[in-house]
Amino acid sequence: MHNVTPMLARKDERDREEPSWTLPGGVMGFVSWWVALALPFLLYGSNTLFFLLYTWPFFLALLPVSVLVGIIATMLLRDRFVWAGLLTIVMVVALFWLLFTLLTGW
Protein backbone atom coordinates (compact mmCIF):
# COMPACT_ATOMS: atom_id res chain seq x y z
CA MET A 1 0.00 0.00 0.00
CA HIS A 2 1.24 3.43 -0.90
CA ASN A 3 1.75 6.16 1.63
CA VAL A 4 -0.79 8.63 0.16
CA THR A 5 -3.04 11.05 1.94
CA PRO A 6 -6.28 11.85 0.15
CA MET A 7 -6.90 15.50 -0.62
CA LEU A 8 -10.35 16.93 -0.82
CA ALA A 9 -11.13 19.05 -3.83
CA ARG A 10 -11.82 22.57 -2.69
CA LYS A 11 -14.08 24.77 -4.71
CA ASP A 12 -12.37 28.01 -3.73
CA GLU A 13 -8.94 26.86 -4.95
CA ARG A 14 -10.07 26.26 -8.50
CA ASP A 15 -9.22 28.77 -11.13
CA ARG A 16 -12.22 30.97 -11.51
CA GLU A 17 -13.21 31.96 -14.97
CA GLU A 18 -13.40 35.70 -15.41
CA PRO A 19 -16.73 36.93 -16.75
CA SER A 20 -16.78 38.81 -19.99
CA TRP A 21 -17.03 42.57 -19.52
CA THR A 22 -17.22 43.49 -23.18
CA LEU A 23 -20.98 43.28 -23.68
CA PRO A 24 -22.05 45.49 -20.75
CA GLY A 25 -19.23 47.90 -21.53
CA GLY A 26 -20.14 48.08 -25.19
CA VAL A 27 -23.77 48.71 -24.35
CA MET A 28 -22.78 51.43 -21.87
CA GLY A 29 -20.59 53.07 -24.49
CA PHE A 30 -23.34 52.92 -27.11
CA VAL A 31 -25.95 54.39 -24.76
CA SER A 32 -23.48 57.07 -23.67
CA TRP A 33 -22.91 58.02 -27.30
CA TRP A 34 -26.65 58.52 -27.79
CA VAL A 35 -26.85 60.58 -24.60
CA ALA A 36 -23.96 62.73 -25.77
CA LEU A 37 -25.60 63.12 -29.19
CA ALA A 38 -28.86 64.27 -27.58
CA LEU A 39 -27.25 66.93 -25.37
CA PRO A 40 -26.57 69.50 -28.13
CA PHE A 41 -30.16 69.11 -29.32
CA LEU A 42 -31.42 69.76 -25.80
CA LEU A 43 -29.22 72.83 -25.36
CA TYR A 44 -29.30 74.44 -28.82
CA GLY A 45 -32.55 73.13 -30.25
CA SER A 46 -33.27 72.02 -33.79
CA ASN A 47 -30.56 74.26 -35.30
CA THR A 48 -28.08 71.63 -34.22
CA LEU A 49 -29.43 69.38 -36.95
CA PHE A 50 -28.06 71.68 -39.66
CA PHE A 51 -24.65 71.68 -37.99
CA LEU A 52 -24.64 67.89 -37.73
CA LEU A 53 -25.60 67.48 -41.38
CA TYR A 54 -22.14 68.71 -42.38
CA THR A 55 -20.12 67.23 -39.54
CA TRP A 56 -21.77 63.82 -38.99
CA PRO A 57 -18.68 61.76 -39.98
CA PHE A 58 -16.72 63.22 -37.08
CA PHE A 59 -19.42 62.38 -34.57
CA LEU A 60 -19.98 58.96 -36.10
CA ALA A 61 -16.26 58.27 -35.67
CA LEU A 62 -16.74 58.73 -31.93
CA LEU A 63 -19.08 55.73 -31.78
CA PRO A 64 -16.37 53.01 -31.74
CA VAL A 65 -14.31 55.18 -29.41
CA SER A 66 -17.30 55.41 -27.06
CA VAL A 67 -17.78 51.64 -27.11
CA LEU A 68 -14.09 51.14 -26.31
CA VAL A 69 -14.29 53.66 -23.47
CA GLY A 70 -17.23 51.70 -22.06
CA ILE A 71 -15.38 48.40 -22.31
CA ILE A 72 -12.26 49.82 -20.67
CA ALA A 73 -14.28 51.42 -17.87
CA THR A 74 -16.09 48.18 -17.07
CA MET A 75 -12.83 46.23 -17.12
CA LEU A 76 -11.15 48.68 -14.75
CA LEU A 77 -14.13 48.92 -12.39
CA ARG A 78 -15.10 45.24 -12.49
CA ASP A 79 -18.04 44.83 -10.13
CA ARG A 80 -19.01 48.49 -9.91
CA PHE A 81 -21.40 48.90 -12.84
CA VAL A 82 -22.85 52.18 -11.59
CA TRP A 83 -19.43 53.80 -11.33
CA ALA A 84 -18.39 52.35 -14.68
CA GLY A 85 -21.55 53.72 -16.27
CA LEU A 86 -21.00 57.16 -14.78
CA LEU A 87 -17.37 57.18 -15.86
CA THR A 88 -18.35 56.12 -19.37
CA ILE A 89 -21.01 58.81 -19.67
CA VAL A 90 -18.67 61.51 -18.39
CA MET A 91 -15.83 60.48 -20.70
CA VAL A 92 -18.03 60.16 -23.80
CA VAL A 93 -19.79 63.47 -23.16
CA ALA A 94 -16.41 65.13 -22.64
CA LEU A 95 -15.14 63.71 -25.95
CA PHE A 96 -18.33 64.80 -27.69
CA TRP A 97 -18.15 68.34 -26.32
CA LEU A 98 -14.47 68.59 -27.15
CA LEU A 99 -15.21 67.71 -30.77
CA PHE A 100 -18.30 69.92 -30.82
CA THR A 101 -16.43 72.97 -29.55
CA LEU A 102 -13.49 72.26 -31.86
CA LEU A 103 -15.77 72.18 -34.91
CA THR A 104 -17.88 75.20 -33.93
CA GLY A 105 -14.79 77.31 -33.19
CA TRP A 106 -13.08 76.31 -36.40
Secondary structure as UniProt FT lines:
FT   TURN            12..13
FT   HELIX           22..44
FT   TURN            45..46
FT   HELIX           47..76
FT   TURN            78..79
FT   HELIX           81..104
//
